[in-house]
Amino acid sequence: MFHKPIQKNISKEQAAFLNRMQKRKVTVHFIQWAILIAFFLLWETAARLGWIDPFIFSQPSRMLAAGLKMAQDGSLWMHIGTTLWETVAGFLLGTIIGTLAAVLLWWNSMISDIAEPYLVVLNSLPKTALAPIIIVWMGNNQGSIITVALLTSVIVTIMSVLNGFLQVDQEKIKLIQIFGGTKLQVLSKVVFPANIPCILNALKINVGLSFVGVIVGEFLVAQSGLGFLIIYVGQNFKLDWVMLSVVILAILAATMYEGISLLEKKFLKWQM
């Protein structure tokens, strides 16, 4: 089950190496799943044997029962859909706006020098602290939540993508300039293609940051979503639902991250 068909035009050493790497990959995935399953089994056992208080810490079986109940009445899918939509919108907008801003700063070094101290300050500022202000400005609506999610990721995107632009091999840029290439051609033919992995990496980072922004926004103003659910049921001491919401958030974040990783792998294979 571990072996893939080996091409005839590679050596025995290469075939053995590929087989070892495939076995290692399967082993890593097996151990990862084993750790996760063991964690939930230990959690369930600890609750059943009274090592922990299931009312405070909940337990997997109670979370599963709560999830099934919410799935049957449709409320679970509504909350998941709301949070997922807001997160996707926030991190895509953050990546697009951040990348465009990075292009502008790369294009004009004077603007970049002027903006640098402000970017440093904004990057160190806790973005979630601006959430109440954004909500006052934009009102109690979904747009304010998406804006909070955008703000948590856009500055990081600008700085990481701009740094990638500035790290591009200068010899390649000079070669295009020697042959009369314009700055737009340098950007489109060298700088931007070389930084697609950097942009994809920014997407990975933005997944987590956008979830943070969305949940904070939903804590404050939402009428639906996993953040709203955590606050609402937490106030009513329904901790099974709270823990279920946290687990679902973890699953959504991991799924989105793996989706971007798969996109990155396909791009790298295409590039090779």
C-alpha positions, 0 to 999 in steps of 0.5 A: 500500500505504500508503493507507487509505480516506479518509472522505468527510467530512474535508477534503483537508488532513486526508486528506493529513495522515492519509496522511503519518502512515500513510506515516511509520508504515510507514517507521518499521517498515521501518527498525526491521526493517531495522536488526534484520536488518542487525545479525544479518547483520553478526553472522553475517558477522563470525563467518564471516570471523573478525572475532569468535570464534564460540565466544565470541560465537556466531553466528545460524546456530549459535543457530538450529541449537541452537534447532531441536535443542531445539525437536525434543526439546521442551526449548525449549518447556518452558523458555519456558513456565516462564519465561513463566508465572512472569513473567506471574504476577509482573507481574500480581500486582505490578500488582494488589497495587501498584494496591490499595496505591495505592488504600489510600494515596490513601484515607488520607493519614495512612497515605500519609504514614507509608509514604512514607519506607519506599516511598522506601527500598524503591524504591531497594533492589535487589530482586534482593538479597532473592532469596536471602532469599526463597528461604530463607524460601519454599523451593526452589520456583516460588512463591519465583521468582514472589515475587521477580518480584513484589517487583521491580515492586510498589513501582514500581507503588505509587509510579507509580499513587499519583502518578497518583491524586494528579494527578487534576484536583481540580476534578472531585473537588470537583464530585462532592463538591459534589453529595454524592458519597462518596469511593468514588464519587470513586474509582470515577467519577473517579480510577480511570478517569482512571488506567487509562492509568497502570495500563497504563503500569505494566504496561509497566514491570513486564514488564521488571522481572518478567523480571529478577526471574524470571531472577534467581530461576531463576539460584538455584533453578530446575530449568527456565526460560530463567534455569536454561538460561543458567546450566546451559549457560553452565557447560558453555560452550555459548554458542550456547544462552546467546545463544539464551536471551537472544534468546528473552527479548528476543522474549518481553519485546517481545511482551508489551510490544506486547500491552500497548501494543495493549491501551492503544491499544484503550482510548484508541480506546474512550475517544474 
